[in-house]
């Protein structure tokens, strides 16, 4: 049992699981394909954060190996190669849904109320009038569109409803009854962009969703709308977003994820006055990290014992 890479304070849950099962255990800090290959060579179970699990890395594992991805997404795992090689892949989709939802709602409220722009004006010595950054919509006049209706999106909806936002969503796999119970009207993709004053992204990066926030779709949104992304950077064409910000078509963005990451030091988003940025930190709270490591270690233990995996993705 190995950890290819992580950014946690320690590995108590993982070490305890390995000890209970009398499994060899090692921790690496792999960032490249070559380092990932060496980290997982001969491993039965690999707990993976951001290390690139390419076909070559997956092929270095023991037969019937299992990859446990720390987190929801598994973009860094070649899923097709894993399936072809007989490597099972699982994730931890439920460790921090509430924390990410809190972050998405925080960004939404900051954008709608233009908190960052007011703050920057005062920090620069100014004292803008309340109407200087007009228009500012009331929440009851604001439609929030959700791309996706998974755990996090539903948690966002639950938090936004008391503010009076109108909620719509697009998700081809949505359960209409669940959406209705959360006060969400399901719409097609075109209507999602046309009606959303705030578009909040909650979808995985797939062939259907990569680059879905592009120039054509942004042009459909109401002028002066907002974009929030706490899901996957690959959903967004960043140059198109910058163009929309510069033209005013987007009045602001709240972004926690980017493509690629990290943003280069000179990236224009960093200095844009209408961008609120966080460094892929929406998942973080002390509780969410404990839950992530505990659930990942429990999944690894199930793999070693030969039990059914809780959250397989292939």
N, C-alpha and C positions, 0 to 999 in steps of 0.2 A: 504494500500500500504506500503510495507516494503522493506528495503534494508538489505539483509542478511549480507553482508560484502563488503568492498571496500577499496581502498588505495588512493582515491582522496583527494584533499585538502578540499573539501566541497561537499554539495549536493544541490546547488542552483537550477539547472534545475529540479531535482526530487521534491524538496520542492514546487517549483512554480507550477508544474503540479498537485500535490496533493491539493494544496490550491485552484487552479482554479476549481477543480472538487469537492471540499468540502470533500475530502477523508482523513481519518485518516492516519497518516504517522509516521513511526518509523524506526530508524537505529540501526542495530546490528553489532556485530563483530564475527560472527559465524565461527568457524573453524572445529568443530566436528559435527557428525551427530546429537548428542543430542542438541547441540546449534542451529543447523539449524532447527530442529523440533520446538523448542520453538520460534525461530524467525518468522517462517511462520505460526504458529498456528493461524487459523482463518483469514488468509490473502486472499484477492482476487487476488492481484498482488504481486509478489516477484521479485525484481531486484537482480540478483545473480552474484557475481564475482567468487570466488573459493569455496564457501561453498558446502559441499557434499549434493546434492539434491537426496537423496536416495528415495526408495519407501515409507519409513516411513515418511520422510520429506514432500514429495509430498502429501501423504495422510492426513497430518495435515492441508493442505490448505482448504479453502472453496470450495464447489463444483464449477466446471467450472473455476477453478483458472488458472492464466497465469503466467508463469515464463519467465522473460526477462533476458537473459544471457548477461552480459557486455562483448562483444567481439565476435569473430568469432566462436571459438570452443565451444562445449557443452559437453565435456568429463565428467564433474562432475555432469551431470544431467542424471538420469536413464530414458532414452527416452522411453524404452518399458513400464516401470511402469507408466510414465506420460500419455502415450497414453491409457493404460489400465484404469487409474483412471480418464480420461477425462480432464487432465491438459494440456493446450496448452503451447508449448515451442517455443520461438523465440530467435533469436540472432541479432547481429548488424554486418553484414558481411563486411560493406563498410566504416567503420569509419576511418581506418588507413592504407588502402592498399598502398598508396604512401610511407608512413613512413616505413612500413615493407620492401617494395621493396628497398628503399634507403639503409636500413640496410643490406639486403641480397647482394646488389651490392657492398657495402663497404667491406663486408667480402670477397666476391669473388675477388675483386681487391687486397686486402691485401694478400690473399693467393697466387694468381697467381704471384704477384711481390715479395712474401716472405718478406713483410715489417716487420712483427713481429720478424722473425728470425734475420734480419739485426739489428733491434732495440735492441734486447736482447744482441746480440754480442757486440754492441757498449756500451750498459749500463754496461756490464761486463768488460769493459776496452779494448776490442779487436778492430781490424780494418780489417775486412775480405775483401779479394779481391772481385771484382764484380762477379767472377766465382766460389767463394768458395761454394756457395749454389746452384750451377748448378744441374740440368738444370732449367732455367727459360724460359718458352715458350712466344713467342709473342702472343698477343691476336688474331691475324689473324690465328695462328696455333692452337688455343685452341677451343675445342668444349664444350659448356655449355649445360648440359642436365637438363631439368626441369621436375620434377615429379609433374604433375598437370598443368592445363592451366586456372586456375581461375583468378580473378582480380589481385591478387598479382603477380602471375607468368607472366601474360601479361605485368604488369608494370615493372617487372624485365627485360623482353625481350626488352621492349622499351628503357630502359636505357643502356642495354648492346650492342645493335646493333651498335651505333656509334663507339664503340671501335673495331669493326671488328670481334667479336666472331661469330663462327658458332653455331646456336641454334637448338637444337632438343628437343622433349618433348614426354612424354607418358602420356596419359589420355584417358581412355575408353569412356569418355563423351565429349571429345573435339569436337568443331565445326571446321572442316577442313578449312573452309573459313576464320574464325577468326584467326586461327593459321597461315595460309599462309600470311594474311595481316600483321602479326607481325614478319614475316621472320622466322617462326618456322616450321621445318620439323617434322611431327608426325611419331613416330616409336613404335615398340612393346617394352615391358618391358626389354626383354633380350638385345635388341640393345641399349636401353637407357644406361644400365650399361656398355656394351662393348665399346661404343664410347665416353662416357663422361669423359673429362679431369677434369671437375668440375661438380658435381652433386648437384643441388639446389632443396630442397624439398619444395613443396607447395601443400600438400594434407592433408585432414582431417585424424584423427585416426579412422579407421574403421576395421572391421574384415579382410578386404582385404589388408590393408596397414600397420597394426601394425607389427613391426619387419621386414619390407620389406628391410631395409638396414641391411643385415645379412652377415655372413661369406661367404656364397655361392655367393651372389650377389656382394659383395665387391671384391671377387676373379676374377670376370669378368672384372672389370674396368682396364683401362691402368695403369701400374705400375707407382707410383708417382703421382696419381691423388688427387683430393681434394673433400671434402664434406662440404656443407653449409646447415644448417637447421635452418630456422626461422619459422617453422610451428608447428609441434607437436613432442615432445620428444619420444613418443611411437613408432614413425616410425623407430627408430634406436635402434639396439642392441648395447649398449655402450661397452660391453666387446669385441664384434667383431671389433668395431672401434678402440679400444685400441690396439688389436692385430695387426690390419692393420697399425696403426701408428708405432708400435714398429718394424715391419718388413720392413717399408718403402713403402709398397703397397699403403698406403695413405701418401702423403707428407705433408698433413696438413688438419685440420678441422676448420671450423668457426661455432660454435654452440651457439645458443641463447636459445634453449629449451632442456630440459632433462627429463629423466624418471627414477626415480621420481624426483620431485623438492621440495626443493632446493637440489643441489648436497651436499653430505656429506662433511664436512670440509677436510677429508683425501682422497677424491676421486682422483684417479690417473690422471683424465683428468685435474684437476686444475693445476697440476705442469708439465704437458707434454709440452716439448719445441715446439711442432708443433701444439699446439691447441690454437686457439683464441676464448675466451669464453666471452659471455655477459649474464647477469642474467635475461633472459626473458624480455628484454628491447626493442626489435625491434619495438614494437608497439608505443613506447613513443615519442611524441612531445607535446608541450603545445596545439597545435591546434588539434591533434588527440584525446587527452583526452577530450577536450571541445566537439568535435563532438560525441565522444562515449557517454558521459553523456546526451547530448542533444537528440541524436537519441534514446537512451534507454528510456529517460523520455517521449518522444513523443510516443513511442510504448506502454509504460505503460498507457498513457492517452487514446490511442485508445482502449486498453483492457477494461479500466474502462467505456468508453462510449459505449462499445459493438460494435465498428467498426471493420472491417476486419484488421487483423494484417499485417504489411508490410513485415515481414520476418519470417513466421512460419517455423519450422523445423519438425513438426509432425502434 
